[in-house]
Amino acid sequence: MTDPIADMLTRMRNAIKAGHDRVEFPASKAKAGLCKVLKDEGYIRSFKIIAKSKNDIKIKVLFKEDAIVGLERVSKPGLRRYSGYSDIPRVISGLGTAIVSTSKGIISDREAKKLKVGGEILCNVW
């Protein structure tokens, strides 16, 4: 798999469209950071890292009803998108959230502007 974050977003998008209230996918630190930001911003109810076997760790996400309308991958392996804190784009006129990978970790666009740090724009959520 060349882009595990895009795979995670696609699994979440498909689960939402199918009406599921939860989804599981392979875990990583980056995916856990994304889930933490989604939880802090109120898009998901909870997430939990569960271990099913020695080599297979999964993240279980519980959705809030009608909280996520859209998920979009911005920075891709073939074309990375970086932005300074003052140039981070607003998602749907400020109604959505951009998730940014910075030197302070994976944080929301609002937090990045507050801390005055830029970085790679991973995805947009609305």
Backbone as JSON Lines, residues from 0, in Angstrom:
{"i":0,"aa":"M","n":[0.85,-1.17,0.0],"ca":[0.0,0.0,0.0],"c":[0.9,1.24,0.0]}
{"i":1,"aa":"T","n":[0.67,2.15,-0.92],"ca":[1.53,3.31,-1.03],"c":[1.06,4.5,-0.19]}
{"i":2,"aa":"D","n":[-0.22,4.56,0.13],"ca":[-0.74,5.68,0.91],"c":[-1.71,5.18,1.98]}
{"i":3,"aa":"P","n":[-1.19,4.83,3.16],"ca":[-2.07,4.29,4.21],"c":[-3.08,5.3,4.76]}
{"i":4,"aa":"I","n":[-2.75,6.59,4.72],"ca":[-3.7,7.58,5.22],"c":[-4.89,7.69,4.26]}
{"i":5,"aa":"A","n":[-4.64,7.65,2.96],"ca":[-5.74,7.66,1.99],"c":[-6.61,6.42,2.15]}
{"i":6,"aa":"D","n":[-5.98,5.28,2.45],"ca":[-6.74,4.05,2.69],"c":[-7.64,4.21,3.9]}
{"i":7,"aa":"M","n":[-7.12,4.82,4.97],"ca":[-7.92,5.05,6.18],"c":[-9.1,5.96,5.87]}
{"i":8,"aa":"L","n":[-8.86,7.05,5.15],"ca":[-9.94,7.98,4.83],"c":[-10.99,7.33,3.93]}
{"i":9,"aa":"T","n":[-10.55,6.5,2.99],"ca":[-11.48,5.79,2.12],"c":[-12.33,4.81,2.91]}
{"i":10,"aa":"R","n":[-11.72,4.09,3.83],"ca":[-12.5,3.17,4.67],"c":[-13.53,3.92,5.5]}
{"i":11,"aa":"M","n":[-13.14,5.07,6.05],"ca":[-14.08,5.87,6.84],"c":[-15.2,6.41,5.95]}
{"i":12,"aa":"R","n":[-14.85,6.92,4.77],"ca":[-15.85,7.45,3.84],"c":[-16.85,6.37,3.43]}
{"i":13,"aa":"N","n":[-16.35,5.17,3.12],"ca":[-17.23,4.07,2.73],"c":[-18.13,3.63,3.88]}
{"i":14,"aa":"A","n":[-17.59,3.6,5.1],"ca":[-18.4,3.21,6.26],"c":[-19.51,4.22,6.51]}
{"i":15,"aa":"I","n":[-19.2,5.49,6.36],"ca":[-20.21,6.53,6.56],"c":[-21.32,6.42,5.51]}
{"i":16,"aa":"K","n":[-20.92,6.24,4.24],"ca":[-21.92,6.12,3.17],"c":[-22.78,4.88,3.32]}
{"i":17,"aa":"A","n":[-22.2,3.8,3.87],"ca":[-22.96,2.57,4.06],"c":[-23.81,2.61,5.32]}
{"i":18,"aa":"G","n":[-23.67,3.65,6.13],"ca":[-24.48,3.8,7.33],"c":[-23.94,3.07,8.54]}
{"i":19,"aa":"H","n":[-22.69,2.65,8.51],"ca":[-22.1,1.98,9.66],"c":[-21.74,3.0,10.74]}
{"i":20,"aa":"D","n":[-21.77,2.56,11.99],"ca":[-21.41,3.47,13.07],"c":[-19.97,3.26,13.54]}
{"i":21,"aa":"R","n":[-19.26,2.31,12.96],"ca":[-17.86,2.05,13.33],"c":[-17.1,1.49,12.15]}
{"i":22,"aa":"V","n":[-15.78,1.61,12.23],"ca":[-14.9,1.09,11.2],"c":[-13.58,0.7,11.85]}
{"i":23,"aa":"E","n":[-12.91,-0.32,11.29],"ca":[-11.6,-0.75,11.77],"c":[-10.62,-0.7,10.62]}
{"i":24,"aa":"F","n":[-9.37,-0.33,10.93],"ca":[-8.31,-0.32,9.94],"c":[-6.98,-0.52,10.66]}
{"i":25,"aa":"P","n":[-5.93,-0.93,9.93],"ca":[-4.62,-1.14,10.56],"c":[-4.1,0.15,11.19]}
{"i":26,"aa":"A","n":[-3.45,0.02,12.33],"ca":[-3.02,1.17,13.1],"c":[-1.61,1.62,12.77]}
{"i":27,"aa":"S","n":[-1.36,2.9,12.97],"ca":[-0.03,3.5,12.93],"c":[-0.09,4.76,13.79]}
{"i":28,"aa":"K","n":[1.05,5.33,14.09],"ca":[1.08,6.55,14.9],"c":[0.39,7.7,14.18]}
{"i":29,"aa":"A","n":[0.59,7.79,12.87],"ca":[-0.02,8.88,12.1],"c":[-1.55,8.75,12.1]}
{"i":30,"aa":"K","n":[-2.04,7.54,11.92],"ca":[-3.49,7.32,11.91],"c":[-4.08,7.59,13.29]}
{"i":31,"aa":"A","n":[-3.38,7.2,14.34],"ca":[-3.84,7.49,15.7],"c":[-3.87,9.0,15.93]}
{"i":32,"aa":"G","n":[-2.88,9.72,15.42],"ca":[-2.87,11.18,15.53],"c":[-4.04,11.81,14.8]}
{"i":33,"aa":"L","n":[-4.34,11.31,13.6],"ca":[-5.5,11.79,12.85],"c":[-6.8,11.56,13.62]}
{"i":34,"aa":"C","n":[-6.93,10.37,14.19],"ca":[-8.14,10.05,14.96],"c":[-8.26,10.93,16.19]}
{"i":35,"aa":"K","n":[-7.14,11.24,16.82],"ca":[-7.16,12.12,18.01],"c":[-7.67,13.51,17.63]}
{"i":36,"aa":"V","n":[-7.2,14.04,16.49],"ca":[-7.66,15.35,16.04],"c":[-9.15,15.3,15.7]}
{"i":37,"aa":"L","n":[-9.59,14.24,15.02],"ca":[-11.01,14.1,14.68],"c":[-11.88,14.04,15.94]}
{"i":38,"aa":"K","n":[-11.38,13.38,16.98],"ca":[-12.13,13.29,18.23],"c":[-12.16,14.66,18.93]}
{"i":39,"aa":"D","n":[-11.01,15.34,18.98],"ca":[-10.94,16.65,19.63],"c":[-11.82,17.69,18.93]}
{"i":40,"aa":"E","n":[-11.94,17.57,17.61],"ca":[-12.76,18.51,16.84],"c":[-14.24,18.12,16.83]}
{"i":41,"aa":"G","n":[-14.59,16.94,17.37],"ca":[-15.98,16.54,17.48],"c":[-16.54,15.79,16.29]}
{"i":42,"aa":"Y","n":[-15.69,15.29,15.42],"ca":[-16.18,14.56,14.24],"c":[-16.47,13.09,14.54]}
{"i":43,"aa":"I","n":[-15.74,12.5,15.48],"ca":[-16.0,11.11,15.85],"c":[-16.25,11.03,17.35]}
{"i":44,"aa":"R","n":[-16.97,10.0,17.75],"ca":[-17.31,9.83,19.16],"c":[-16.1,9.35,19.95]}
{"i":45,"aa":"S","n":[-15.44,8.31,19.44],"ca":[-14.26,7.77,20.14],"c":[-13.46,6.92,19.18]}
{"i":46,"aa":"F","n":[-12.24,6.62,19.58],"ca":[-11.42,5.67,18.86],"c":[-10.61,4.89,19.88]}
{"i":47,"aa":"K","n":[-10.27,3.68,19.5],"ca":[-9.57,2.8,20.43],"c":[-8.6,1.95,19.63]}
{"i":48,"aa":"I","n":[-7.38,1.84,20.12],"ca":[-6.4,0.96,19.49],"c":[-6.57,-0.41,20.11]}
{"i":49,"aa":"I","n":[-6.9,-1.38,19.27],"ca":[-7.13,-2.74,19.76],"c":[-6.1,-3.67,19.13]}
{"i":50,"aa":"A","n":[-5.67,-4.65,19.9],"ca":[-4.7,-5.63,19.39],"c":[-5.42,-6.96,19.2]}
{"i":51,"aa":"K","n":[-5.4,-7.46,17.98],"ca":[-6.02,-8.74,17.7],"c":[-5.0,-9.86,17.65]}
{"i":52,"aa":"S","n":[-3.81,-9.55,17.2],"ca":[-2.73,-10.54,17.18],"c":[-1.41,-9.8,17.32]}
{"i":53,"aa":"K","n":[-0.32,-10.52,17.34],"ca":[0.98,-9.89,17.56],"c":[1.33,-8.88,16.46]}
{"i":54,"aa":"N","n":[1.09,-9.22,15.22],"ca":[1.5,-8.38,14.11],"c":[0.4,-7.5,13.54]}
{"i":55,"aa":"D","n":[-0.78,-7.56,14.08],"ca":[-1.91,-6.84,13.51],"c":[-2.58,-5.99,14.59]}
{"i":56,"aa":"I","n":[-2.3,-4.7,14.58],"ca":[-2.93,-3.77,15.51],"c":[-3.95,-2.97,14.72]}
{"i":57,"aa":"K","n":[-5.15,-2.81,15.26],"ca":[-6.21,-2.11,14.55],"c":[-6.73,-0.96,15.38]}
{"i":58,"aa":"I","n":[-7.27,0.03,14.69],"ca":[-7.96,1.15,15.34],"c":[-9.45,1.0,15.06]}
{"i":59,"aa":"K","n":[-10.24,1.14,16.1],"ca":[-11.7,1.06,15.97],"c":[-12.26,2.47,16.19]}
{"i":60,"aa":"V","n":[-13.02,2.97,15.23],"ca":[-13.57,4.32,15.28],"c":[-15.08,4.24,15.38]}
{"i":61,"aa":"L","n":[-15.66,4.97,16.34],"ca":[-17.11,5.1,16.46],"c":[-17.51,6.48,15.98]}
{"i":62,"aa":"F","n":[-18.42,6.54,15.01],"ca":[-18.82,7.81,14.42],"c":[-19.93,8.46,15.21]}
{"i":63,"aa":"K","n":[-19.95,9.81,15.19],"ca":[-21.13,10.54,15.63],"c":[-22.09,10.58,14.45]}
{"i":64,"aa":"E","n":[-23.36,10.62,14.74],"ca":[-24.35,10.6,13.67],"c":[-24.32,11.91,12.89]}
{"i":65,"aa":"D","n":[-24.12,11.81,11.58],"ca":[-24.12,12.95,10.65],"c":[-23.07,14.02,10.98]}
{"i":66,"aa":"A","n":[-21.96,13.65,11.63],"ca":[-20.93,14.64,11.97],"c":[-19.98,14.86,10.79]}
{"i":67,"aa":"I","n":[-19.66,13.8,10.06],"ca":[-18.74,13.92,8.94],"c":[-19.54,13.87,7.64]}
{"i":68,"aa":"V","n":[-19.41,14.93,6.85],"ca":[-20.07,14.98,5.55],"c":[-19.07,14.61,4.46]}
{"i":69,"aa":"G","n":[-17.83,15.08,4.6],"ca":[-16.83,14.81,3.58],"c":[-15.43,14.67,4.15]}
{"i":70,"aa":"L","n":[-14.63,13.82,3.52],"ca":[-13.22,13.61,3.84],"c":[-12.45,13.73,2.54]}
{"i":71,"aa":"E","n":[-11.36,14.5,2.54],"ca":[-10.6,14.69,1.32],"c":[-9.11,14.68,1.63]}
{"i":72,"aa":"R","n":[-8.36,13.84,0.94],"ca":[-6.91,13.79,1.08],"c":[-6.32,14.94,0.3]}
{"i":73,"aa":"V","n":[-5.45,15.75,0.92],"ca":[-4.86,16.91,0.25],"c":[-3.45,16.59,-0.22]}
{"i":74,"aa":"S","n":[-2.56,16.26,0.7],"ca":[-1.18,15.95,0.37],"c":[-1.07,14.47,0.04]}
{"i":75,"aa":"K","n":[-0.55,14.17,-1.13],"ca":[-0.46,12.79,-1.59],"c":[1.01,12.41,-1.76]}
{"i":76,"aa":"P","n":[1.33,11.13,-1.81],"ca":[2.73,10.73,-1.98],"c":[3.38,11.3,-3.25]}
{"i":77,"aa":"G","n":[2.62,11.46,-4.31],"ca":[3.16,11.99,-5.56],"c":[3.27,13.5,-5.58]}
{"i":78,"aa":"L","n":[2.51,14.19,-4.73],"ca":[2.52,15.64,-4.69],"c":[2.21,16.09,-3.26]}
{"i":79,"aa":"R","n":[3.25,16.4,-2.53],"ca":[3.1,16.84,-1.14],"c":[2.68,18.31,-1.12]}
{"i":80,"aa":"R","n":[1.79,18.66,-0.19],"ca":[1.31,20.03,-0.03],"c":[1.75,20.56,1.34]}
{"i":81,"aa":"Y","n":[2.59,21.56,1.32],"ca":[3.07,22.18,2.56],"c":[2.57,23.62,2.59]}
{"i":82,"aa":"S","n":[2.4,24.14,3.82],"ca":[1.89,25.49,3.96],"c":[2.4,26.08,5.26]}
{"i":83,"aa":"G","n":[2.7,27.38,5.22],"ca":[3.02,28.11,6.44],"c":[1.75,28.33,7.24]}
{"i":84,"aa":"Y","n":[1.89,28.7,8.49],"ca":[0.7,28.82,9.34],"c":[-0.25,29.91,8.85]}
{"i":85,"aa":"S","n":[0.28,30.97,8.24],"ca":[-0.6,32.04,7.78],"c":[-1.27,31.7,6.45]}
{"i":86,"aa":"D","n":[-0.76,30.69,5.74],"ca":[-1.3,30.32,4.43],"c":[-2.13,29.05,4.45]}
{"i":87,"aa":"I","n":[-2.42,28.49,5.62],"ca":[-3.23,27.27,5.69],"c":[-4.64,27.61,5.2]}
{"i":88,"aa":"P","n":[-5.12,26.9,4.18],"ca":[-6.43,27.24,3.6],"c":[-7.58,26.93,4.56]}
{"i":89,"aa":"R","n":[-8.62,27.74,4.47],"ca":[-9.83,27.51,5.26],"c":[-10.69,26.5,4.52]}
{"i":90,"aa":"V","n":[-11.26,25.57,5.25],"ca":[-12.1,24.53,4.66],"c":[-13.55,24.96,4.77]}
{"i":91,"aa":"I","n":[-14.2,25.1,3.64],"ca":[-15.61,25.51,3.56],"c":[-15.86,26.75,4.43]}
{"i":92,"aa":"S","n":[-15.1,27.78,4.15],"ca":[-15.21,29.09,4.83],"c":[-15.11,28.97,6.35]}
{"i":93,"aa":"G","n":[-14.28,28.06,6.82],"ca":[-14.06,27.92,8.25],"c":[-14.98,26.93,8.94]}
{"i":94,"aa":"L","n":[-15.92,26.32,8.21],"ca":[-16.83,25.35,8.82],"c":[-16.19,23.97,8.95]}
{"i":95,"aa":"G","n":[-15.2,23.68,8.13],"ca":[-14.5,22.4,8.18],"c":[-13.16,22.54,8.88]}
{"i":96,"aa":"T","n":[-12.39,21.47,8.85],"ca":[-11.1,21.43,9.52],"c":[-10.06,20.84,8.59]}
{"i":97,"aa":"A","n":[-8.89,21.5,8.53],"ca":[-7.74,20.93,7.84],"c":[-6.86,20.29,8.91]}
{"i":98,"aa":"I","n":[-6.37,19.09,8.65],"ca":[-5.49,18.41,9.6],"c":[-4.07,18.52,9.06]}
{"i":99,"aa":"V","n":[-3.17,19.03,9.91],"ca":[-1.82,19.38,9.5],"c":[-0.8,18.59,10.3]}
{"i":100,"aa":"S","n":[0.21,18.06,9.61],"ca":[1.32,17.39,10.26],"c":[2.43,18.42,10.44]}
{"i":101,"aa":"T","n":[2.75,18.75,11.68],"ca":[3.73,19.78,11.99],"c":[4.85,19.21,12.86]}
{"i":102,"aa":"S","n":[5.78,20.07,13.22],"ca":[6.84,19.66,14.14],"c":[6.3,19.45,15.55]}
{"i":103,"aa":"K","n":[5.11,19.94,15.83],"ca":[4.45,19.76,17.13],"c":[3.52,18.55,17.13]}
{"i":104,"aa":"G","n":[3.5,17.79,16.03],"ca":[2.63,16.63,15.91],"c":[1.52,16.89,14.91]}
{"i":105,"aa":"I","n":[0.57,15.98,14.85],"ca":[-0.58,16.14,13.96],"c":[-1.64,16.93,14.7]}
{"i":106,"aa":"I","n":[-1.98,18.11,14.16],"ca":[-2.91,19.02,14.83],"c":[-3.88,19.61,13.82]}
{"i":107,"aa":"S","n":[-4.91,20.28,14.31],"ca":[-5.89,20.92,13.45],"c":[-5.35,22.25,12.94]}
{"i":108,"aa":"D","n":[-6.02,22.79,11.92],"ca":[-5.58,24.07,11.37],"c":[-5.7,25.2,12.38]}
{"i":109,"aa":"R","n":[-6.72,25.16,13.2],"ca":[-6.9,26.21,14.21],"c":[-5.75,26.19,15.23]}
{"i":110,"aa":"E","n":[-5.38,24.98,15.65],"ca":[-4.28,24.83,16.6],"c":[-2.95,25.25,15.97]}
{"i":111,"aa":"A","n":[-2.75,24.94,14.68],"ca":[-1.52,25.32,13.99],"c":[-1.39,26.84,13.9]}
{"i":112,"aa":"K","n":[-2.49,27.51,13.62],"ca":[-2.46,28.97,13.56],"c":[-2.21,29.57,14.93]}
{"i":113,"aa":"K","n":[-2.77,28.95,15.96],"ca":[-2.57,29.44,17.31],"c":[-1.11,29.26,17.76]}
{"i":114,"aa":"L","n":[-0.51,28.11,17.41],"ca":[0.88,27.85,17.76],"c":[1.87,28.46,16.78]}
{"i":115,"aa":"K","n":[1.36,29.02,15.67],"ca":[2.18,29.63,14.62],"c":[3.2,28.65,14.04]}
{"i":116,"aa":"V","n":[2.7,27.47,13.65],"ca":[3.53,26.48,12.98],"c":[2.83,26.02,11.7]}
{"i":117,"aa":"G","n":[3.6,25.8,10.67],"ca":[3.08,25.28,9.41],"c":[3.48,23.83,9.25]}
{"i":118,"aa":"G","n":[3.12,23.25,8.14],"ca":[3.5,21.87,7.89],"c":[2.77,21.3,6.69]}
{"i":119,"aa":"E","n":[2.71,19.98,6.65],"ca":[2.07,19.27,5.54],"c":[0.58,19.15,5.82]}
{"i":120,"aa":"I","n":[-0.25,19.59,4.89],"ca":[-1.69,19.5,5.04],"c":[-2.11,18.1,4.62]}
{"i":121,"aa":"L","n":[-2.49,17.27,5.58],"ca":[-2.82,15.88,5.32],"c":[-4.19,15.72,4.67]}
{"i":122,"aa":"C","n":[-5.22,16.29,5.3],"ca":[-6.57,16.11,4.77],"c":[-7.49,17.21,5.24]}
{"i":123,"aa":"N","n":[-8.64,17.31,4.6],"ca":[-9.7,18.22,4.98],"c":[-10.92,17.41,5.4]}
{"i":124,"aa":"V","n":[-11.59,17.87,6.45],"ca":[-12.79,17.2,6.95],"c":[-13.87,18.26,7.12]}
{"i":125,"aa":"W","n":[-15.09,17.93,6.68],"ca":[-16.23,18.83,6.9],"c":[-17.48,18.04,7.13]}
